[in-house]
Amino acid sequence: FQMLTVAIGWNLYQLTGNVMDLGWVGLIEFAPRVLFMLHTGHVADRYDRRRVAALCQSLQAMIALTLAISSTSGHITRELIFMLAFLLGAARSFEMPTTQALLPSIVPVALFPRAVAAAQAAQQSATIIAPAFGGLLYAFGSVWVYGPSVVLYL
């Protein structure tokens, strides 16, 4: 997700050259968290968390694949990026509470504190390392970020 958001920002800036679009894409990605905040926890508690998480990650993989194909074919537009950013934000807003609630159901009680610490360490590491890695890959072209993102999501 971190690599993907970096690539989306760079791709949009490369496409439009408009700094304001970077702000808009960030807002558009964030908006689903606010719009769906009452629904995400309900979905995480009511439905099978493994399926919800798998559905959200599959949707994110499809978004990355659409970005890769659109970039490669030269059919990527500002509006397409905005639409996919909204969908990415929506998938992410449902994925986050679901995966956080999933941990207690798959880890034995005795190992739970260690599992939480490991999950948080992994999350923090990804937040720090992935944007830098995504930026490095983007130097070779947007598809070099979108393609591996598809694979990682799948």
Salt bridges, closest charged atoms under 4 A:
ASP21 OD1 - ARG78 NH2 3.05
ASP45 OD1 - ARG49 NH2 3.43
ASP48 OD1 - ARG50 NE 3.47
ASP48 OD2 - ARG51 NE 3.84
GLU79 OE2 - ARG78 NH1 3.78
GLU95 OE1 - ARG92 NH1 3.28
